[in-house]
Amino acid sequence: MLAACPGQDPYGHRPAPTQKSGPSPAASSASTTDVAARDPATVRRKGNHLVGQPSPYLLQHAHNPVDWYPWGEEALARARRENKPIFLSIGYSTCHWCHVMEEESFEDDTVAAFLNEHFISIKVDREQRPDLDAIYIDAVSALGSSTGWPLTVFLMPSLEPYYGGTYFPRHSRGGRPGFLEVLEEVRSLFAEQGEQVATKGREVLAEVERRALAAVGAPAALEAARMSRAMARLVGGRDSRNGGYGRRNKFPQSPLLLAHLRHVQRVDDPGTRDHLVLTLEKMMRGGIRDHLAGTFHRYAVDLHWHLPHFEKTLYDNAQLAAIYIEAGLSLDRPDFVDVGRALLDDIVANWQQPDGGFVVGFDADDPGGEGYFYSWTPDELATVLPAEDAAIVGRAFGVTSAGDREIEGRSVLHREPDERVASPLGLDVEAVRGAIDRSLPKLAEARAQRKPPGVDDKELVAWNGLMIMALADASRWLDEPRYRDAAIEAGNWILDTAWAEPVLRRGVFKGQSLGDGYLDDHAMAGLAFVRLHAATGNLLWLTSARRVADELLAHFHDADRHVFLHVRGSALDGESGLPLRIADFDDNALPSGGATAVQLMLELGAITGDETLYDAGYQVLARAAVHAEQRPYWSGTLLTALDHATAPVREVVIAGAPVGEDTAALWNEVVDSRPSRVLPVRLPASGIPPTLAEQFPALAGKRAKRGQATAYVCERGRCEAPTSDPAVLRQQLAAVREPGTQPE
């Protein structure tokens, strides 16, 4: 199998500490209970409590013989009433090892009968309930196990975790106990040592909360030098040959890559710049990239970015599109821009739903066998391409008769440099490029006849927010209306479908709500709306950003501790059953919701002139700055916010007729600016409407003067003289210096 074993930490979580807690792998028999349980055959036939749930992942398990429940009061009350431990299984629909554990154990009648008799089994989609995932994945780590998905956790009826892990095979192998052995031992532990394990579980939850607040310290000075010190700490972990970080699997680590880019845009740091460029080059040539579609797979299972875990996710591709395009423009690398364009083209064409939202991703598993859809043989190339082109493409993309043994001798496409292809074939580079350019569309057309991997067609607000940001920024930078229009459609999806005012939903699945949104939904949607205003000039998006920010500040901000919390303040009430609310600072594959909220507060606070917003973000950042500097690998988004807070950022307000030539001339001076340095706002000639003046005090009084479009360049409310001259505006923006020239 190509997918890394969950116990090998494939998802970027902390490795497990060496000490162990909970039951040992050894099996012991467990006593039976007098409480009647549903027969596996009946559950299989009629379905369990997951039938009708708004989650592709839960529906995949709706006819397992395991009597699964969704997380909710019905299951939790039954556990308390019958005094049974809870078996909590957390995963997601495109997760390879989740499918393996289902096939081996959850479809096994013997395992199901034991679970149905002795446990209350709860299945959770981590993409629908990231709050539960965040708590219990850290709990499993605190218990001494490695973490990943599927996440396997055993809870007391009062929700204290007392044992956990990731994937367990049906039968013991490779040093891992068989799942039924684990169940027997865990049940025995509950029956014989219930009070002791409950006490341990309470200690574990306290440790989870402590870890989540570990980033919070005394207020520290926000200074640009912290970024340089953070980058210096990362040097030892860099792979200087292959790019990226790590010595086993390779993940894009997109939040960290963005922090690298922000740093090299600001200071002359050849080491960080070279590492960023190397990483982007290796990824764009490697098998982690789908060279026919343009999008990227989740991660590579080797050091060389060659063999991917074939899952694709929206959040990875949204972040990578933005990074490749911005890096290409900043570093004068048109090939990087082309990678970002191709990625966005595939997303818009194949991931966007008729309602405007984007699906969350595509499955790792393949109907034709592992990697079949994405891989090739020389014979397959020869059936699609002329012989000469097939030879060129085979050499250019590493398609050989031996292939890759991990996928049964088929070859994953990975791009060799043109010079290395041309010389052995006696061709020039232009001939190679020509053959590739005319061949790739033919291969894509042939591949389209294969049965593709499954799609998870949930639409999540946070992930759509990331994609909206990428599309909106690219539409400005590249003058590409298609990207702007796709971003607008997705923004309208959030407003029309996911926003049940005042509550922003997590998302929808086939029209069904996925429940209330979390911190990352609000933070990423708010920033997406800010970017949409910058791309369109439509005040709807700026006012929407303000509404989201107000909701975030009211319900997710702990003003006493200066943190943003993962769930709403009401999350401990009702049917959520959460044992605690935790702070959210560290990145994983996605940017941290708390750090993204900081960025939103800084940007929107500056634009609006609302010091309450700005100060909320600033105070959180001041207390997390030392953490970001000392633990940079997990803090890319915090470091990006730190860069913004210490950079010469300008708010630029342009008031003028929407279609006026004078307005366009001024707008052209800022249209391709980076959000890290310029926050653009467009107003009608008459200025901010009176109904919005209270929400946007910094925009009050800014209107077109003497019948001409007028620009106002400001820094946190301190403005230079207004101008209608594009040349003067250009000079006023000179303080936002070119990349790599700003001293610390």
Residue pairs with C-beta under 8 A, 6 or more apart in sequence:
1 96
1 100
1 370
1 406
2 301
2 307
2 308
2 309
2 310
2 370
2 371
2 406
2 407
3 10
3 96
3 97
3 301
3 309
3 364
4 10
4 248
4 249
4 299
4 301
4 309
5 97
5 167
6 97
6 146
6 147
6 148
6 149
6 150
6 166
6 167
7 145
7 146
7 148
7 165
7 166
7 167
7 176
8 146
8 148
8 248
8 249
9 15
9 146
9 147
9 148
10 148
10 249
10 299
10 301
10 309
11 147
11 148
11 149
11 251
11 588
11 589
12 251
12 253
12 588
12 589
13 137
13 141
13 146
13 147
13 148
13 588
14 141
14 147
15 146
16 141
16 144
16 145
16 146
16 147
17 141
17 144
18 144
19 144
20 144
20 145
21 143
21 144
21 163
21 200
21 204
22 143
22 144
22 162
22 163
22 164
22 186
22 189
22 197
23 163
23 182
23 185
23 186
23 188
23 189
24 185
25 172
25 176
25 177
25 181
25 182
25 185
26 177
26 181
26 185
27 177
27 178
27 180
27 181
27 184
27 185
28 184
28 185
28 188
29 184
29 188
30 118
30 183
30 184
30 185
30 187
30 188
30 191
31 188
31 191
32 117
32 118
33 84
33 117
33 118
35 82
35 84
35 117
37 67
37 113
37 116
37 117
38 67
38 116
39 113
39 116
40 65
40 66
40 109
40 112
40 113
40 116
41 65
41 109
43 63
43 64
43 65
43 66
43 67
43 112
43 116
44 63
44 64
44 65
45 63
47 62
47 63
48 61
48 62
48 63
48 64
48 66
48 67
48 68
48 69
49 67
49 68
49 69
49 70
49 74
49 75
50 58
50 59
50 61
50 62
50 68
50 69
50 70
50 123
51 59
51 62
51 63
52 62
53 59
53 62
53 70
54 128
54 508
54 509
54 510
54 512
54 513
54 514
55 93
55 125
55 127
55 128
55 458
55 509
55 514
56 93
56 125
56 456
56 457
56 458
56 509
57 91
57 92
57 93
57 98
57 123
57 125
57 127
57 128
57 456
58 68
58 70
58 123
58 125
60 93
60 102
61 68
61 102
61 106
61 123
62 68
64 102
64 106
64 107
64 112
65 106
65 107
65 108
65 109
65 112
65 113
65 116
66 106
66 111
66 112
66 115
66 116
66 121
67 112
67 115
67 116
67 121
68 121
68 122
68 123
69 75
69 78
69 120
69 121
69 122
69 123
70 122
70 123
70 124
71 88
71 122
71 124
71 129
71 132
71 577
72 575
72 577
73 574
73 575
73 577
75 86
75 120
75 122
76 86
76 157
76 159
76 577
78 84
78 120
79 85
79 86
79 120
79 157
80 157
80 158
82 120
83 157
84 118
84 119
84 120
84 157
85 118
85 119
85 120
85 154
85 155
85 156
85 157
85 162
85 186
85 187
85 190
86 119
86 120
86 121
86 122
86 154
86 155
86 156
86 157
86 159
87 115
87 119
87 120
87 121
87 122
87 152
87 153
87 154
87 183
88 122
88 124
88 132
88 136
88 151
88 152
88 153
88 154
88 155
89 101
89 106
89 121
89 122
89 123
89 124
89 150
89 151
89 152
89 153
90 123
90 124
90 125
90 126
90 129
90 132
90 133
90 136
90 137
90 149
90 150
90 151
90 153
91 98
91 123
91 124
91 125
91 126
91 149
91 150
91 151
92 98
92 125
92 126
92 127
92 149
92 456
93 125
93 127
93 363
93 454
93 456
93 458
94 311
94 312
94 313
94 360
94 361
94 362
94 363
94 364
94 454
94 456
95 149
95 150
95 311
95 364
96 309
96 311
96 364
96 365
97 148
97 149
97 150
97 166
97 167
98 149
98 150
99 365
100 167
101 150
101 167
101 168
101 179
104 169
104 170
104 179
105 111
105 168
105 170
105 179
105 180
106 112
108 170
110 180
111 170
111 179
111 180
111 183
114 180
114 183
114 184
115 121
115 183
118 183
118 187
119 154
119 183
119 187
120 157
124 132
124 133
126 132
126 133
126 149
126 151
127 360
127 456
127 458
127 460
128 458
128 506
128 507
128 514
128 515
129 515
130 518
130 520
130 566
131 518
131 566
131 567
131 571
131 576
131 578
132 578
133 151
134 566
134 582
134 584
135 205
135 208
135 578
135 579
135 580
135 582
136 151
136 153
136 161
136 164
137 147
137 151
138 147
138 208
138 211
138 212
138 582
139 153
139 161
139 164
139 204
139 205
139 208
140 147
140 151
140 152
140 153
140 161
140 164
140 165
140 166
141 147
142 204
142 207
142 208
142 211
143 161
143 162
143 163
143 164
143 204
145 164
145 165
145 166
146 165
146 166
147 166
148 166
148 167
149 166
150 166
150 167
151 164
151 166
152 164
152 165
152 166
152 167
152 168
153 161
153 163
153 164
154 161
154 162
154 163
154 164
154 186
154 190
155 161
155 162
155 201
156 162
156 190
156 194
156 197
156 198
156 201
158 198
159 577
159 579
160 197
160 198
160 200
160 201
160 202
160 204
160 205
160 579
161 201
161 204
161 205
162 186
162 189
162 190
162 197
162 198
162 200
162 201
162 204
163 182
163 186
163 189
163 197
165 182
167 176
168 176
168 177
168 178
168 179
168 182
169 176
169 178
169 179
170 178
170 179
170 180
171 178
172 178
172 181
177 185
189 197
190 197
205 579
205 580
208 580
208 582
209 580
209 582
212 582
212 583
212 584
212 585
213 561
213 563
213 582
213 583
214 627
215 583
215 585
215 586
215 623
215 624
215 627
215 628
215 631
215 638
216 561
216 562
216 563
216 583
216 623
216 624
216 627
217 623
217 624
217 626
217 627
218 623
219 619
219 622
219 623
220 622
220 623
220 625
220 626
221 622
221 625
222 618
222 621
222 622
222 625
222 642
222 645
222 646
223 646
223 744
224 266
224 267
224 642
224 643
224 646
224 647
224 744
225 744
226 625
226 628
226 629
226 642
227 259
227 262
227 263
227 266
227 629
227 639
227 642
227 643
227 646
228 263
228 267
228 269
228 744
229 629
230 259
230 628
230 629
230 630
230 632
230 635
230 639
231 260
231 263
231 269
231 271
231 272
231 632
233 629
233 630
233 632
234 245
234 256
234 632
234 633
235 271
237 245
237 246
237 633
238 244
238 245
238 275
239 245
239 246
239 247
239 250
239 303
240 275
240 278
242 250
242 278
242 282
242 303
242 304
242 305
243 275
243 278
243 279
243 280
243 281
243 282
243 283
243 305
244 250
244 251
244 252
244 253
244 279
244 282
244 283
244 305
245 251
245 253
245 256
245 633
246 303
247 303
248 303
249 299
249 300
249 301
249 302
250 288
250 299
250 300
250 302
250 303
250 304
250 305
251 298
251 299
251 589
252 283
252 288
252 296
252 299
252 316
252 319
252 320
253 633
253 636
254 316
254 319
254 320
254 323
254 589
254 636
255 319
255 587
255 590
255 591
255 592
255 636
255 637
255 640
256 587
256 632
256 633
256 636
257 276
257 279
257 280
257 319
257 323
257 636
258 319
258 322
258 323
258 636
258 637
258 640
259 632
259 635
259 636
259 637
259 639
259 640
259 643
260 272
260 275
260 276
261 276
261 323
261 326
261 327
261 330
262 639
262 640
262 643
262 644
262 676
263 269
263 272
263 639
263 643
264 272
264 273
264 276
264 330
264 331
264 739
264 740
265 330
265 674
265 676
265 739
265 740
266 643
266 647
266 739
266 740
266 742
266 744
267 740
267 742
267 743
267 744
268 740
268 741
273 331
273 740
276 327
277 327
277 331
277 333
280 323
280 324
280 327
280 333
280 336
280 339
282 304
282 305
283 289
283 296
283 305
283 320
284 324
284 335
284 336
284 339
284 415
285 305
285 414
285 415
285 416
285 417
286 300
286 304
286 305
286 306
286 414
286 415
287 297
287 300
287 305
287 306
287 307
287 308
287 412
287 413
287 414
288 296
288 297
288 299
288 300
288 305
288 306
288 308
289 295
289 296
289 297
289 339
290 296
290 297
290 312
290 374
290 413
291 397
291 413
291 414
291 415
291 440
292 413
292 440
292 443
292 444
292 447
293 342
293 346
293 350
293 444
294 339
294 341
294 342
294 343
294 345
294 346
295 312
295 317
295 343
295 346
295 347
296 312
296 316
296 317
296 320
296 343
297 308
297 309
297 310
297 311
297 312
298 308
298 309
298 311
298 312
298 313
298 316
298 364
298 589
299 308
299 309
300 306
300 307
300 308
300 309
301 307
301 308
301 309
301 406
305 414
306 404
306 412
306 414
307 404
307 406
307 407
307 412
308 371
308 374
308 412
309 364
310 364
310 365
310 366
310 370
310 371
310 373
310 374
310 453
311 361
311 362
311 363
311 364
312 361
312 362
313 360
313 361
313 463
313 589
314 347
314 351
314 358
314 359
314 360
314 361
314 460
314 463
314 464
314 466
314 467
315 462
315 463
315 466
315 589
315 590
316 589
317 343
317 347
317 467
318 347
318 463
318 466
318 467
318 469
318 470
319 466
319 470
319 591
320 340
320 343
321 340
321 343
321 344
321 347
321 467
321 470
321 471
321 474
322 340
322 469
322 470
322 473
322 474
323 340
324 336
324 337
324 339
324 340
324 343
325 336
325 337
325 340
325 341
325 470
325 473
325 474
325 477
325 478
326 473
326 477
326 674
327 333
327 336
328 334
328 335
328 336
328 337
328 338
328 339
328 340
329 337
329 477
329 672
330 674
330 739
331 739
337 478
340 474
341 474
341 478
341 480
344 470
344 471
344 474
344 483
347 358
347 467
348 471
348 482
348 483
348 486
351 358
351 359
352 358
352 486
352 489
352 490
353 359
353 457
353 459
353 493
355 459
355 493
355 497
356 489
356 490
356 491
356 492
356 493
357 459
357 464
357 490
357 493
357 494
357 497
357 498
357 507
357 508
358 459
358 463
358 464
358 467
358 490
359 455
359 456
359 457
359 458
359 459
360 456
360 457
360 458
360 459
360 460
360 463
361 455
361 456
362 452
362 453
362 454
362 455
362 456
363 453
363 454
363 455
363 456
364 453
365 453
365 454
366 372
366 373
366 374
366 453
367 373
367 451
367 452
367 453
368 450
368 451
369 407
369 408
370 406
370 407
370 408
371 404
371 406
371 407
371 410
371 412
372 407
372 410
372 450
373 447
373 450
373 451
373 452
373 453
374 412
374 413
374 447
375 403
375 404
375 407
375 410
375 411
375 412
375 413
376 397
376 399
376 410
376 411
376 413
376 443
377 399
377 401
377 403
377 409
377 410
377 411
378 390
378 394
378 399
378 400
378 401
380 446
381 390
381 393
381 394
381 399
381 443
382 390
383 446
384 390
384 442
384 443
384 446
385 393
385 439
385 442
385 443
388 435
389 435
389 438
389 439
390 439
391 425
392 421
392 425
392 427
392 431
392 432
392 435
392 436
392 439
393 399
393 435
393 436
393 439
393 443
394 400
395 416
395 421
395 424
395 425
396 415
396 416
396 418
396 421
396 432
396 435
396 436
397 411
397 413
397 414
397 415
397 416
398 411
398 412
398 413
398 414
398 416
399 411
399 413
400 411
401 409
402 409
403 409
403 410
403 411
404 410
404 411
404 412
418 429
418 432
418 433
419 429
421 427
421 432
422 428
422 429
422 431
422 432
425 432
457 509
457 510
458 507
458 508
458 509
458 514
459 493
459 497
459 498
459 507
459 508
459 509
460 506
460 507
460 514
460 521
461 494
461 498
461 504
461 505
461 506
461 507
461 517
461 521
461 524
461 525
462 517
462 518
462 520
462 521
462 523
462 524
462 525
462 590
462 593
463 524
463 590
464 490
464 493
464 494
464 507
464 525
464 528
465 494
465 521
465 523
465 524
465 525
465 526
465 527
465 528
466 524
466 528
466 590
466 591
467 487
467 490
468 487
468 490
468 491
468 528
468 531
468 532
469 524
469 527
469 528
469 531
471 483
471 484
471 486
471 487
471 490
472 483
472 484
472 487
472 528
472 531
472 532
472 534
472 535
472 536
473 531
473 534
473 535
473 675
474 480
474 483
475 481
475 482
475 483
475 484
475 487
475 535
476 484
476 534
476 535
476 671
476 672
477 672
479 671
484 535
484 536
487 528
487 531
487 532
487 535
488 532
488 536
490 528
491 528
491 529
491 532
491 541
491 544
494 504
494 525
494 528
495 544
497 508
498 504
498 505
498 506
498 507
498 508
498 517
499 505
500 513
501 547
502 547
502 551
503 516
503 517
503 551
504 516
504 517
504 521
504 522
504 525
504 548
504 551
505 513
505 514
505 515
505 516
505 517
505 521
506 513
506 514
506 515
506 516
506 517
506 518
506 521
507 514
507 517
507 521
508 514
516 568
517 525
518 566
518 567
518 568
518 593
519 552
519 556
519 564
519 565
519 566
519 567
519 584
519 593
519 594
519 597
520 584
520 590
520 591
520 592
520 593
520 596
522 548
522 549
522 551
522 552
522 556
522 593
522 597
523 552
523 564
523 593
523 594
523 596
523 597
523 599
523 600
524 591
524 593
524 596
525 548
526 545
526 548
526 549
526 552
526 600
526 604
527 545
527 596
527 599
527 600
527 603
529 541
529 542
529 544
529 545
529 548
530 541
530 542
530 545
530 600
530 603
530 604
530 607
530 675
530 679
531 675
532 538
532 541
533 539
533 541
533 542
533 545
533 681
533 682
534 675
534 679
534 680
534 681
537 658
537 667
537 682
539 682
539 683
539 689
539 692
542 607
542 681
542 696
543 692
543 695
545 600
545 604
546 604
546 608
546 695
546 696
549 600
549 601
549 604
549 613
552 564
552 597
552 600
553 601
553 612
553 613
553 616
555 568
555 569
555 570
556 564
556 565
556 566
556 567
556 568
556 569
556 597
557 563
557 564
557 565
557 597
557 616
558 564
558 565
558 583
559 616
561 583
562 619
562 620
562 622
562 623
563 583
563 585
563 594
563 620
563 623
564 583
564 584
564 593
564 594
564 597
564 598
564 620
565 581
565 582
565 583
565 584
565 594
566 581
566 582
566 583
566 584
566 593
566 594
567 576
567 578
567 581
569 581
571 578
571 581
572 578
572 580
572 581
583 594
584 592
584 593
584 594
585 592
585 594
585 595
585 624
585 627
585 635
585 638
586 592
586 631
586 634
586 635
587 595
587 634
587 635
587 636
587 637
587 638
588 634
591 636
591 637
592 637
592 638
594 620
594 624
595 624
595 635
595 637
595 638
595 640
595 641
596 637
597 617
597 620
598 617
598 620
598 621
598 624
598 638
598 641
599 617
599 637
599 640
599 641
599 644
600 617
601 613
601 614
601 616
601 617
601 618
601 620
602 614
602 617
602 618
602 621
602 641
602 644
602 645
603 644
603 675
603 679
604 610
604 613
605 611
605 612
605 613
605 614
605 615
605 616
605 617
606 614
606 649
606 651
606 679
606 698
606 716
607 651
607 679
607 681
607 696
607 698
607 699
608 695
608 696
608 697
608 698
608 699
609 696
609 697
609 698
609 699
609 717
610 695
610 697
610 698
614 716
617 641
618 645
621 638
621 641
621 642
621 645
624 635
624 638
625 638
625 642
627 635
627 638
628 635
628 638
628 639
628 642
629 635
632 639
640 676
643 676
644 676
647 676
647 677
647 742
648 677
648 715
648 735
648 736
648 737
648 742
649 676
649 677
649 678
649 679
649 715
649 736
650 677
650 678
650 679
650 713
650 714
650 715
650 733
650 735
650 736
651 678
651 679
651 680
651 681
651 698
651 713
651 714
651 715
651 716
652 670
652 673
652 678
652 679
652 680
652 681
652 711
652 712
652 713
652 714
652 729
652 733
653 680
653 681
653 682
653 683
653 699
653 702
653 711
653 712
653 714
654 663
654 666
654 667
654 670
654 680
654 681
654 682
654 683
654 709
654 710
654 711
654 712
655 682
655 683
655 684
655 685
655 686
655 687
655 702
655 703
655 704
655 709
655 710
655 712
656 662
656 663
656 666
656 683
656 684
656 685
656 704
656 708
656 709
656 710
657 663
657 684
657 685
657 704
657 709
658 682
658 684
660 685
660 709
662 708
662 709
662 724
663 682
663 709
665 709
665 726
666 709
666 710
666 711
666 724
666 726
666 729
667 680
667 682
668 726
669 711
669 726
669 729
669 730
669 733
670 678
670 680
670 729
670 733
671 680
673 680
673 733
673 736
677 736
678 733
678 736
681 699
683 699
683 702
683 703
685 703
685 704
685 709
686 703
686 704
687 699
687 700
687 701
687 702
687 703
687 704
688 696
688 699
688 700
688 702
692 699
693 699
693 700
698 714
698 717
702 710
702 712
702 722
703 710
704 710
705 722
705 724
706 724
708 724
709 724
710 722
710 723
710 724
711 722
711 723
711 724
711 729
711 732
712 719
712 720
712 722
713 719
713 720
713 729
713 732
713 733
714 720
720 732
723 729
723 732
